[in-house]
Amino acid sequence: MNDINFARNLTKGKIAETIFWMMFREDDRFILLPFGYEYTIPELTHYRKYLKDSIKTVEKISSSPDFIMLSSDKSQIYIVDVKYRTTLSDRLKLDAEKTLEKWEECYYFVATPEGFYFDTCKSIVQNNGKISSLSDTLVSKDIQEGYVRLLDEFMNIKTSISTQPVRTTSKIQPKNYWCPDCSEYPVSPIDNICPECGGFLVEM
């Protein structure tokens, strides 16, 4: 994957995270705390090779979901991993299975052009990859519809820009990186970010 495709995929993931953050905060029923590896202790990637005795701990931390979501009355807590998908596919089940290996109580928030989805990874696996739509008991339909339109605007801008010819002047040499989010080995990572899913990479 070249640098331009990497940038496109990274942008989609970051847009989905921004949509999630803004939408749930606007509804004012939840407190959101960034929880992903890139927000907490990315320095661990630099020390991974020295932590061979704690490799399982490092791998679990590096696969951290994106947000902790706490209800305003402090009665409910969600650990949430945010994803963008053009269409829902069987891969979602595979992703959920991998997440469950380290985060049994994790939820997926999936942003798509048709709407938003929110469900536990356990439920996604049990239902063979099917995920429930985001309930209006969590975020009202009016707010959801507004952010679906905003997501569409962002993606249309991205598509328009991506049709323009772009010249690159340098190449990044392949390195041996592992993505704990999707278990891929990207060819050309930039700044330790996975070009497939936008997750934080770990150097092997």
N, C-alpha and C positions, 0 to 999 in steps of 0.2 A: 504494500500500500504506500502510495507516495505522500509527500507532505501535505498536498492540497486535500486529498481525501481524508487524511488524518484530521486536519483542521475542521473539515465539515462534520465529521462524526463527533469530535470533541465539542463543537458548537451545539449540536443537537442535544447532547447530554447536559451541557451547562444550561441551556435554555429550559429543559425539562425541570432541572433542579430549581431554577429561578421561578418558574411557574408554580411549582409545588410550594415553595417558600411563601410567595406573595399571596397565593390563593388561600392557604390555610390561615395565614396571619390576618387576612382581610376578614375572614369569617369570625375571627375573634373568639373561637372556642378552644384554641390550642396554643400552647407555648412551644416554639420550635428551637431546637438546639442542634447546630451542625455537629456531626459525629463522624463523618468520613475520615479515612486515613489522611487525606490531603489537608484536613483541617486540624488534625490532632498532633501526630508525631511523625511527619514524613522523614524526619532525620534518621529513622530506623533503617531506611533503605541503604544509607551509607555505612551502617554498622552491621548489616545482615551477615556478612561473611565472617564477622568476629563472634557471632552469637549462635554458633552451631549447636550448642547444648540447649538452646531455647528456641529452636527453629519452629516448632509447632505453635508456640506462643506468638512469635513474630508473624507467622502466616495468618493466624487468626486475627491479629490486630490489623494486618494489611488488607484483610477482606472485610473490614468494618463497613456496615451500611452507611447511608449518607446522613440520616437525621434521627434524632430522638424527638418524639412528639408527645407532649404531656398535656392532658386535658386541663382546662382552666380551673376546675374544681379539684385537681390533683388526684382524681380517682382512677384515671386510665393512663397507661403509657404504651407507646408504640415505638418499635425500632423499624425504621423505614428505609428501604433502598429504592432510589428513583431511577426510572428507565424511560427512554424514548423509543417507540417503535412505530415505523410507518404502518405496519400491519401486525396483528397478533399472529404468532406462529407457534409451532411445536417447540421451538427453542426455549420458549418461556418456561416450559416444564423442566428442561435440562438445567436452565439457570437456577430455578427454584431448588432443584435437587442439590446442586452444588452449594447454594447458600445454606440449606438446612444442615449440611455437614458441620457448619461452625456456628450458625445462628438459628436456633430452633424456633424462636418466637418472632422472626423477622416478617415484615409485611413488604409487599411490592406496591409501589405507586407507578403506574405505567401511563405515560402521556402519548396519545395518538391523535391523528387528524380528526378522528370521529368522536373523540371524547376521552375521559379519564377513567382509569380502573384502579381498584384498591382491594387487596386481599392478602391473606396470610400465605406464606410459601407452602405450608402444609396443605391448605385447601387447593392451591394451584396444582400441586402434585397429585393429590387425591382425585381431582377432577380432570386429570389427563391434560393439563395445560390451560384449562379454561379459567378465566379470572373474572371476578364480579365487577360490575360498574361501580364507580365511586358513589356511595349513597348520599342522598341529600340530607341525611341526618348528620353527616360529617361536614359537608359543604353544600350550601343551598344551590338549587338548580340555576338560579339567576347568575350567581357568581361563577359557577362552572361554565355556563354558556359564554360569559364574557371572556374567560380565560381560554376557552377553545378558540374563540375568534382571535385573541392575541397570539396564541400559538400559531395559528394559520398565517397571521401577518408576518411573524418572525420567519417562518419557514418559506414563505413566498419571497421575502427579501433575500434569504440565503440562496434560494434556487436561482433568483435573478442574477445574483453576484456570481454564482458558480458557473453560469453559462458564458461568462466573459473569459477570454483567453488569459492565462496566467503563466508567466515565465519564472522559473526558479533558477537560481544561480549556484546552488550548492546542494550536495547530497549528504545525508547523514549515514554513516556506516552502520550496518546491522550489528546489533549487540544481543547478548543472550538475556532477555528479560522475560519475566513471567507475570501474567495478569491474574490475580486471585479472584477477580470478579467473573471472568469468562474462561479462565484456564487456557488462554491463547498465548502464543509466542509471537508477538508483533515483529515485523521486519524492521520498521523504521520508527521507533518511539521518539517522541520529543518531550523533553522535560519530564521523563518518567510517567507519561500518560499513555494509556492504551488507545490505539487508533480504532479499535473495534467497538469498545463500549464506553470510553472516556474514563475508565477506572485508573487508579494509581498503580504503577508497575513496581515490581520488586526485581532487583538485579540478582541473577543466579550466580 
